[in-house]
Amino acid sequence: MAIEFKDYYQVLGVTPKATDEEIKKAFRTLARKYHPDVAKDKKSAEAKFKEINEANEVLSNPESRRKFDQLGTDWKTGAQSRPPPSWGGGRSAGRGTRGGEDEFQFEGTGFSDFFEQFFGGRANRFHGGSPFDSQEFANRHGEPEAERGQDIHGDILITLDEVLKGAMRAISVRRTNARTGQAGMETYQVRIPKGVQAGQSIRVSGKGGEGVNGGSAGDIYLRVRYAQHPDWQVRGSDLVGHLELAPWEAVLGAKVPVPTLEGGISIKVPAGFQQGQKLRVRGKGLPAGGAKRGDLYMEASIQVPSPGGKEEERLWKELAAASKFNPRKPV
């Protein structure tokens, strides 16, 4: 089946010469706009949010970005059918009943066929099967050797809300038989456990490739990837966000609103709060095992306002004249 090339630079609205910081900024801007929690049209926003995450997943990693750039060049020359063997990625495929390779495509995982083909999970071919070819074994021993079906590997994009609460996700698998060319689609309800960690695999038992000569079926393994959030970074079970403050809020202290996974709250900023300092909100992070939760850390980012009108300028000059603060005082 033909795979359509996805221009991840176009998805994020940047050029191939964009810096890492420009890519990060473009992602955060688009992710805030299309995050399902804030968008009016949640269905279309969810699809766009996943596409943005997929693009950022590839372009924010120097190695995968390099591969994507090479892939784009190859695509223009018509050499796009398979990734180089050294990539280690690729669509899940495994041995068919007659020695060919069946193909499996996922739907509902949050990643496109293009991503799965070139940047996604890798099939563990012949996993658990006999080291002997069944037909050859039968010719020598008179009885076919049972072979376990191959495992199917893919990736699944999980939101932080799903990590917090757990969820059920409908995942579809299209199977194309290597020998007959026939394809069929099967859909499974996959449980996403509360507190699942990035890099872990969710196992769907017995739904992989069919066994041969009475062998058991393989399994599906979905490797968890967190959907990157525009407001927070994940640090284990903790979340880290930016607390944007006006200069007078940092100097005088203030009570400011901050978002959490469960809605907005207000936190108290002490007087004299410095750039880069963090405030901890206990128990507002991700599940940390049992009933425990990680914490939410808000790091101060003091924003300097643009010059206002004449009255504001007069007040700033008055403050400058009255203040004894010297940011360049001798050490």
Backbone hydrogen bonds, N-H to C=O, Kabsch-Sander energy under -0.5 kcal/mol:
donor,donor_aa,acceptor,acceptor_aa,energy
7,D,5,F,-0.6
8,Y,6,K,-1.2
11,V,7,D,-1.9
12,L,8,Y,-1.7
13,G,9,Y,-0.9
14,V,9,Y,-2.4
18,A,15,T,-2.2
23,I,19,T,-2.2
24,K,20,D,-2.3
25,K,21,E,-2.5
26,A,22,E,-2.4
27,F,23,I,-2.4
28,R,24,K,-2.3
29,T,25,K,-2.3
30,L,26,A,-2.3
31,A,27,F,-3.2
32,R,28,R,-2.0
33,K,29,T,-1.5
34,Y,30,L,-2.5
35,H,31,A,-0.9
38,V,35,H,-2.1
39,A,35,H,-2.0
42,K,40,K,-1.3
45,A,41,D,-2.3
46,E,42,K,-2.3
47,A,43,K,-1.5
48,K,44,S,-2.1
49,F,45,A,-2.9
50,K,46,E,-2.0
51,E,47,A,-1.9
52,I,48,K,-2.5
53,N,49,F,-2.2
54,E,50,K,-2.4
55,A,51,E,-2.3
56,N,52,I,-2.4
57,E,53,N,-2.6
58,V,54,E,-1.5
59,L,55,A,-2.8
60,S,56,N,-2.3
61,N,58,V,-0.9
65,R,61,N,-2.7
66,R,62,P,-2.0
67,K,63,E,-2.0
68,F,64,S,-2.4
69,D,65,R,-2.6
70,Q,66,R,-2.0
71,L,67,K,-2.6
72,G,68,F,-2.5
73,T,69,D,-1.6
74,D,70,Q,-2.5
75,W,71,L,-2.7
76,K,72,G,-1.4
77,T,73,T,-0.9
77,T,74,D,-0.6
78,G,75,W,-1.1
79,A,74,D,-2.6
87,W,84,P,-2.0
88,G,85,P,-0.6
90,G,116,E,-0.6
94,G,102,D,-1.6
96,G,100,G,-3.8
99,G,96,G,-1.3
102,D,94,G,-2.3
102,D,100,G,-0.6
103,E,176,T,-1.9
104,F,92,S,-1.9
105,Q,174,R,-2.1
107,E,172,S,-2.3
116,E,112,S,-2.4
117,Q,113,D,-2.7
118,F,114,F,-1.9
119,F,115,F,-3.4
120,G,115,F,-1.3
125,R,123,A,-1.2
127,H,124,N,-1.4
129,G,126,F,-1.8
137,F,133,D,-2.5
138,A,134,S,-2.5
139,N,135,Q,-2.0
140,R,136,E,-1.4
141,H,137,F,-2.4
142,G,138,A,-2.4
147,E,212,V,-2.8
148,R,128,G,-0.5
149,G,216,S,-3.1
151,D,124,N,-0.8
152,I,219,D,-2.7
154,G,221,Y,-2.3
156,I,223,R,-2.7
157,L,109,T,-3.4
158,I,156,I,-0.6
158,I,225,R,-2.9
163,V,159,T,-1.8
164,L,160,L,-2.2
165,K,161,D,-2.3
166,G,162,E,-2.6
167,A,192,I,-2.1
169,R,190,V,-2.8
171,I,169,R,-0.7
171,I,188,Y,-2.9
172,S,107,E,-2.8
173,V,186,E,-3.0
174,R,105,Q,-3.0
175,R,173,V,-0.6
175,R,184,G,-3.1
176,T,103,E,-2.7
177,N,175,R,-0.6
177,N,182,Q,-3.1
181,G,177,N,-2.4
184,G,175,R,-2.0
186,E,173,V,-2.1
188,Y,171,I,-3.0
190,V,169,R,-3.3
190,V,188,Y,-0.8
191,R,189,Q,-0.5
192,I,167,A,-3.6
192,I,190,V,-0.5
195,G,163,V,-3.1
196,V,193,P,-1.7
199,G,224,V,-2.6
200,Q,197,Q,-1.8
202,I,222,L,-2.7
203,R,201,S,-0.6
204,V,220,I,-2.9
205,S,203,R,-0.7
207,K,204,V,-1.2
208,G,218,G,-2.8
209,G,150,Q,-2.7
212,V,147,E,-2.5
215,G,212,V,-1.0
218,G,209,G,-2.6
220,I,204,V,-2.2
221,Y,152,I,-3.2
222,L,202,I,-2.5
223,R,154,G,-3.1
223,R,221,Y,-0.6
224,V,200,Q,-3.4
225,R,156,I,-2.5
227,A,158,I,-3.2
229,H,232,W,-0.6
233,Q,240,V,-2.4
235,R,238,D,-2.9
237,S,235,R,-0.5
238,D,235,R,-2.2
239,L,295,D,-2.4
240,V,233,Q,-2.4
241,G,297,Y,-3.1
242,H,231,D,-0.6
243,L,299,E,-3.6
244,E,242,H,-0.8
245,L,301,S,-1.9
249,E,246,A,-0.6
250,A,246,A,-1.9
251,V,247,P,-2.0
252,L,248,W,-2.8
253,G,249,E,-1.7
254,A,269,V,-1.8
256,V,254,A,-0.6
256,V,267,I,-2.4
258,V,265,I,-3.0
263,G,260,T,-1.5
265,I,258,V,-2.7
267,I,256,V,-2.7
269,V,254,A,-3.9
269,V,267,I,-0.6
272,G,250,A,-1.2
273,F,250,A,-1.9
273,F,270,P,-0.9
276,G,300,A,-2.1
277,Q,274,Q,-1.9
279,L,298,M,-2.2
281,V,296,L,-3.4
282,R,280,R,-0.7
284,K,281,V,-1.1
285,G,294,G,-2.6
286,L,237,S,-2.7
288,A,292,K,-2.6
292,K,289,G,-1.8
294,G,286,L,-3.0
296,L,281,V,-2.5
297,Y,239,L,-3.2
297,Y,295,D,-0.5
298,M,279,L,-2.7
299,E,241,G,-3.3
299,E,297,Y,-0.6
300,A,277,Q,-3.2
301,S,243,L,-2.8
303,Q,245,L,-3.2
313,E,309,G,-2.3
314,R,310,K,-2.3
315,L,311,E,-2.0
316,W,312,E,-2.3
317,K,313,E,-2.1
318,E,314,R,-2.2
319,L,315,L,-2.4
320,A,316,W,-2.6
321,A,317,K,-2.1
322,A,318,E,-1.8
323,S,319,L,-2.4
329,K,326,N,-1.3
